[in-house]
Amino acid sequence: FIITSLIILSFFTGSAQLLKDDFEGNSTIDTWYADDCFMDIAFPNPFVDSINPSATVLKYHDTGGLYANVGFDSPQIINIAEDTPFSLKIYVPSDGITGNQPNQISLKLQNANLGQPWSTQSEIIKPIVLDQWQEVTFDFVVDAYINLNPNSPPPSQRNDFNRVVLQVNGENNTDHVLAYIDDF
């Protein structure tokens, strides 16, 4: 009984997926993509400090794309019911933005297998402060979320998410945003 229990436990523990990237070579994410913006996943950290002493970060540069974002696809379904929040560090310099969009970062979960992956997405939007590294956490179990399709069930009851999208300062605008992201 004990051996069987250990085998079952190791199977379930071993199948859990940890999605992480420190942009210094320690990543479980195969490929990041940029949509309607510029991205560099090995950019020298321009704002090294005690909160983020990392040598390299992801540079996110929206130069006016209406729906600019960066993201990645997961090879496995992202299980929100396990209450595993997402977190990241972000720095947005005040001289790197134009327009009057709210200073925020959005994390969206989507189904990459759909022709329109955003059509059933679930999103959490968090405010950010300019000119400082800060850690932002997105918890789809306890945070307020927005389902694009109001008929979609809560994220914790879904098993179709396999894409993560990050978007800074909103969408459907041509404002510019320069941001640095680390320790996803």
Disulfide bonds with the S-S distance in Angstrom:
none
